[in-house]
Amino acid sequence: MADVAQYQGTGKRKTSVARVILRPGGGSTWINGKPIEQYFPRPLHRMMVMSPLKTTQLEGQYDLRVRVHGGGASGQAGAVRHGIARALVEVSPDFRVLLKRQGFLTRDARQVERKKAGLHKARKAPQFSKR
């Protein structure tokens, strides 16, 4: 197959799942077949996605190929960030402490709470009337 080193990581956030492949290269980033600027138009999401590479000072040294599905933009950006961090630990175990300290390796387990019967939302109850 390919003789080039390849590192993989799976990231999750809310209902989003991202499969990340890191390859040594010029720093091109493709998410679901689109450039990162097109897939994440908000600068905040782009910054969030690239933060593990910035922390490890590897920006522009690895090409990113990402497949992400489920959830919305923020959840997907978080999932991609988690996947990149996991892939970077495969690149060098020395990055683990640095990434863990920044919180990039921790799976954010917060999920949407389900709606309960008799309530408007998960916790919002109808207005109480005494009479």
LINQUI-V117300 format. One record per helix or strand. SS is the DSSP state (hx for helix, st for strand). FROM is the first residue (numbers start at 1). TO is the last residue. If there is no record, write none. Layout:
<<SS:FROM:TO> <SS:FROM:TO>>
This chain:
<<st:6:13> <st:16:24> <st:29:31> <st:34:35> <hx:36:39> <hx:43:55> <st:62:69> <hx:73:91> <hx:95:102> <st:119:119> <st:125:125>>
